[in-house]
Amino acid sequence: MQRIGKAFVAVAALAVAAISCGNGKEGPVVGPIINQGGEGEGGGSTAAEVKVGQPLPAWKEGEMDLHFINTTAGECVLVIFPDGTQMLIDAAGSQVATGNVGSTKNTEIRSRWDPTQGGERYGQFISAYIKHCMEWTGNNKLDYIMLTHFHNDHFGGANGLPKSSKSSTYTLQSLPEIMDTFPVGKLVDRGYPDYDYPFDMATKADNASNCANYIKAVKWHVANSGMKAEKFVAGANSQFTLTRKASDYQNVRVQNIAVNGEVWTGTGTSTVKTFPALADIKVADTKNVVSADNCPEENHCSAMVRISYGDFDFFEGGDAQYDGISNYSWKDIETPAAKACGKVEVMKADHHGTQNTNGYGYKDKAWAMRYLQPQVWVVCSWTDEHPRKATFEGVTDCVPGMHAYITNSGATQKAYSGFAQSFKAGNGHVVVRVDKGGKTYHVYTLSDSDKKYTVRYASAEYKSR
């Protein structure tokens, strides 16, 4: 199915989906086509070489990899495109992730494994994983870094870390450390170059010191290392392009879906603005933007993309959410983004699958999921209540047959007895490998604590729709 048409097909099918999801009746089955191992329909696959207990075989040209790197501290996705172009989305390294965080805990996660034991920083841990993958591609450059939004569990905490050897103006927060470690072609985030929406992020954000440190690192690298930087453009389809053999893989597309409340319409590069005009944004306290305030919270502003390879689609929505108790309907950024994106094969769970996300509980069950209908849902967990049980149940009610994978399942098992058994696999890095041509793909979990990246679980073959 052509992906431009997916958004419109999803809209046309909404009435059917509403019946399937809204009243608890069985909806469309989107489970895998079972064919363990062998070559995918697109030809050329490493699936037959994969053995549980052995390292994951190297990526091969023509395949596309999505690596959900488990740092126990948030989200980090490395994309290897079919020609070897490399893109890093977020770089989780939250210093806040130790001990209690609000009403949730990550004690169980850290009792299983803590990547910072032995003095290693998150930036170093992520860099080691990237270097391992670069041995496959022969590309020592991060062609793109995309930051979805300015929260510690997506770009790292800056406090208490050593200064960069490149410049004394910033510390080795996880994303700045990655900029220091690798040549970077282009960095894209939602704020460059002014970082002033909806207010000055370096002085008024709830984590202003971390934002300020990150901004200093970006501007130093733009001035000194040759890195380019751009503001994420909603609706754009050429901000992220293949850098090595683009002519060989013309069926690879990266579509920008939304950012700062501006959402792609599904046609060309046109967009619609859903947030109030800047002059109308009102907030009592920029460090405590609550749902009742006429101001977008940081998660609402997330940059979102759809990455496509042939018939395969992946949706990355950052921390997209809705506010179930909000007085402002525009604070549901998740639904219009999902509608624009349309049906996908794989989806990273929005905002770690916590409450007020992935459509659960908003007006009717799993509204956003009616449009997305993923075959595979990947949860990047870093507290003992990622995902919320009610959210997971709402999603699976709407998408029967969907398979869920989680980076840290033991924590969820402790928080909700028996719940983790609902996941296909967990406790490790999650890797989606798309076969050449994009018609089929597999999901693997890899060991996360020994840097051997051995396969702990290998799925049957999934068929793209």
N, C-alpha and C positions, 0 to 999 in steps of 0.2 A: 504494500500500500504506500502511495506517495505521501510523504510526511506533511507537505503543505496542506493536503486534503484532510489530514487527521483531525485538525482542530474543528473543521466544518462537519466531519462525520460525527465527531463527539457531540457537537451541538445538536445535530439532527437526531442522534440516538438518545438524547437526554430523557425523552419521555419514557423510553423502554427502561433506561437505567434507573429512572426515578421509581418505577414500579418494582424493579428488582431489588433496589437497595432500601427503599423507603418503608416497605412493609415486611421485610424479613424474608421474602421469597427468594428462591435460588436465582442468582444472576448469571451472567456469562462466565463459563469456566475458562480460565486463562492459564492453566497449569502447563507443564512442559511436555513436549513430545519426547518420549523416552527412547533413547538410542545411545546407550553408554559407550563412550569412546568413539574412535574412528574419525573420519573426516566429515566436516559439516557440508551442507548442501552447496555452500559457496566455494568449496574446495580449499584444501590446505588448512590443517588444524593440528595443534599440538595435543589435542585431547587424548589421542591414543597413547601418547608418551607419558601421561600423568600417572603417577603412582603414589598412593597414600603412604606417608612415611619418608618420602624422598623430596628433595627440593623441587619447586615448581620449575618445569622446563622453561628455557628462555623464550621470550617473545620473539616471534618471527615477523618479518615484513609482510604486510597484508592483514595482520591481526590488529585488533584494537583492544587495549587493556584499560580497565578502570580499577585502580588500586585504592581501596578504602583503608588507609593506614591507621592502625590502632595505636594511639598514643595514650589512651586512658584519660585524655584531657580535652576532648572535643572532636573536631572534624578536620580531615585532611585527605584529599583525593588527588592521586596522580593519574593523569590520562596520558597514555601512549597511543598516538594516532597510527594508522596503518603505515605511514611513511617514516615513522620515527620521530615526528614532531612531538614535543613533550610540553605538557601543561599541568601546572600545580594549582589546585583550587583549595585555598585556605591552608593553614599550617598550625594545627591545634597545639597550644602549649600554655595552657592557663595555669598560672601559679596559684590561682584560687582553688584549683581542683584538688588540693590536699585537704583532708579533713572534711568538715561539714560545709555545705553550700546551701544557705537558706534552710529549707525544711528537708532537703534531701542529703544523702550521704553517699560517698563512694568508697567506704571502708572495705567492702567486699571486693571491689575491683582491685584496690591496692594490696589487699591481702593475697590475691592471686599473683599479681605481678605489677611492679612499679618501674616504668622505664627510666626513671631518674635515679634509681639506686646505683651507687657507685660514682655519683657525681656527674653523670651525663646530663646535658641539657636537652630540652625537647628539640631545639633546632639541630643539635648533633644527631639525635636519634632519627629524625625525619631525613636528614641529609644522608645518613648511612643507607637508608632504604632506597633513596633516590639514586645514589651511586651504584647500588647493586643492579638496579634496572638499567642504568646507563651503560653497564657492561654489555647488556643485550643489544642496545640500539646503536652503540658507538657514537652517540650524541651526548657530549658533555655539557650541553647548554639547556637551561630551562627556557624554552622559546616563549612561554607565557606563564605569568603568575596572575591568577584572578583571586581577589579577595571579595567574598560575598558581602561582608559587613564588619563593623569595628567592635567586635566583642572578643574577649580574651581567649575563649575556647575556639576561636577561628584565626586569630593572628598572634596570640601569646600574651602573657603578662610580662611587663618590662621591669618591674621593681625587683631589687635585690640581685640583679644579674651583672656580670662584668661589662665594662665598656667594650665596644667594638674596636678591633685593632685597625680598622679602616678610618675611624673617626671617633673622637671622644665625645661627640655630640649625642650619641645614642648607645643604648645597651643592647645586649644580644638576646632580645626578645625573639621568639622562635622565627617569625617571618623575616625580620631584619637579618638574623643569622644565616638564613637560607640565601638571602640576597648577597651576603658576604661570601658564601661558600661557592656559589655557582655563577657563571655568566648568565645574565637574564636578558632576553630579548625585549620583552615588553611586559610591564605590570599594569593591570587594569583594576580599578576599584571604583566605588560609588562616589568618591569625593574629590579626586584630583582635579585641579591643583589647589583649589581654595579650601576644601574641607570645611565648608560652612553651611551644610544643609543637614537638618533644618535649623541648626545653630552652629556656632563655632565648636568643632569637635575637640580641638586641642585645649580648650579652656572650660567648656560647659558640659561636655558629655559625662555620663556617670563613671566612665573610666578614662577621664581626660588625660591623665599622665601617660597611660599606655598608648592612647591615640597620638599624643604629642611625640612620643618616642618613635612610633612607627612613621609618622609624617617626616620627621627629621631624617630617618634612614632612607625613605623614598627619595627625598629631595637631594640627599647627598649622592645617591647612586645615579640619579638623573644627571647631576652635574659632573660626576667624576668617573663613573664606570662604564658609561655608554648605554646604560639601561634607558629605554623609553618608558614613558608612563602616559596613560590616558584615562579619562573618565569613561566608565561603562555606559554605553549608549543603548537604551531600550529600543528594540525593534531592529537593530543592526544585524546583518548577516555576513559581514566581512571584517569584523574586528578581530576575529580569531580565524586564521586560515593556515593551511598546511605550508610548511616552510621548506620541505625537502623535495618531495615528489608530488606536488599538487596535481599535476596533469594526469598522473596514474590513478588518482583516487578522487575523481570528480563527484563521487556519491557520498563524500564526507561533507557535512555541513554543521556549522555551529550557529544556532539562532539565539540571539539575545531576547529573552522573554520580558523581563521587567526589572526596574530599579527605581528607587525613590518614589514609588507609587505610579510611575509611568509604565503602561503595559502595552505590549504588542497587540495589534488587532487581529493578527493571523493573516494579514494581507500585505505583501510587499514589506516595507519597513515602517509602515504607519503605526502610530501609537495613540493611546488615549491617556490623559492624566486623570488619576482617580483621587489624589490627595488634594486638600484645599490649597489655594494659592498661599504663597509664603506670607503675604501680608495678613492672611486670615488665621494663620497658625498661632494658637495661644497655649501657653503652658505655665503652670504655676511654679514649677521647679524643674529645670532641665535635668537634674540628677535623679529625678523620680517621676518620669513620665508614666502616668497611670492611664488606664483605659478610658477614664472619664475626661481626660484632657484632649483638647482639639489640637493634638500634635502627634505626628507619627513616632512611634517607638523605634529603636534601632533595628529590631528584627523586621519590622514592616518594610524597612528601606532596602532589604536584601537584594542583591543582584542575582538574577536567575537566568539559567541557560538551558537549552535543549541541544544535546550533542547527538548527531545522527550519522549512521554508517549504513548505507543501503536501507534495508527494512528495519534496522535496529535503531531505537531511540532511548536516550537516557536523559532524565530530568534532574537537574541540580537546582534546588530552590533555597539553599542557605537555611535561614531560620524563618522562612515564610510562615505566617500564622494569621489567625483571625482572633478577635477579642470577643468571646462569647457574652461578656457582660458590658460591652462597650455601648455608649450612646451614639456612636458614629459608625454608620454602615461601611464607610470607606476603609475602616481599619481591618476589614476582611480583604487582605491583599492576596490571600491564597487562592480563593475561588477564581477571580479573573485571570490570574496567572495560569492556573490549571486549565481553564477553558481555552486560553490562547495556545497552550502547549499541545493539548490533545493526548491521545493514547500513546503510552510508552511501554517499552519492554522492562526497563529498570528505572527505579526511582530511589534516590536517597531520601529517607524519611525526613520530612520537613521538621526542623527544630528538634531533632533527636526523638521525635515521636512523643513529645510531652503533651500536656493539656493544651487546648485551643489550637491544635494543629492537625494536619492531615484530614481535615474536614469533619472530624468526629464531634458530634454534639451541637453543630451549628444548624439551627432550624430543623434539619433532618439529618440522619446519619450520613457521614462521609461525603458531603457535597462535592468537595474538590476531587475526591477519588473517583467519582462518576466519570469525570473527564479523563483522568490519567490512566485508570485501569491497569496498573503495572502487573507484570508477571512476577517480578522480583522487587522486594522492598528491603533496602539495606538500612539498618539502624546503627548509627555511630553513637554509642552510649558512653557516658562518662560519669553518670551517677547511678545509684541503685534503683532509680525509678525511671530509667529510659529504656523502653517507652512506657507510658502509662498503660495500665492494663485496659482501661476503658477505651483509650485511643486505639490500641491494637485490635480489640474486639470489634470496634466500629469499622475499622478499615477492612478486616477480614470478612465482616458481614457483607460489605459492599462489593468486595472483590474475592468471591469464593474461588479457591484454587490458587490464590496468590501464595508465593513462597517468601518467607521472611528470614533474613540473615542478620546477625547482630555481632558487633565486635566484642562485647563483654556480656555473655549470657549468665554467668554465675551470679552476678550482682542482681539481675532481674529475678533469677530463681529464688534468691534469698528474700527479696522484697515481696514477691508474689508466688507463693508456694505452688509449684507445678506449672507455672506459666511459661517458663523457658522451654519446656518441652514442645511448645507450639512452634518454635523456630527450627528451621532446617539445620542450622549449624551456627556456632558462635565461638567466643573466646579466641580471637585471632584476627589477623588482617583478612579482609574479604576482597577477593579478586574476581572481577567479571572479565572473561576473555572472549571477545567476539571473533568468530572465525572469518576468514577472508571472504569478502563480499557482503557480510553483515546478515546472512540468512539464519545463522545459528550461533549459539553461544553457550558457555558453561560458567558455573560459579564455583570458586574454590575458597576454602579458608586455609590460612597459613599460620604456622607457629609465629608468635610475636615476641617471645621472651629470649630467644637464643640467637637471633639474626641468621639462622640457617634457612628460614623461610620454607620449611618443609610443609608439604600438603597434609592437612589434617582431615579435610573433607573434600570430595569431588562430586559435583552434581551430575545428574544425567543431562543429556542435551536439551536445551530449550530452543524452540523455533520462533524466530522473529515473525511478527504479523504484518 
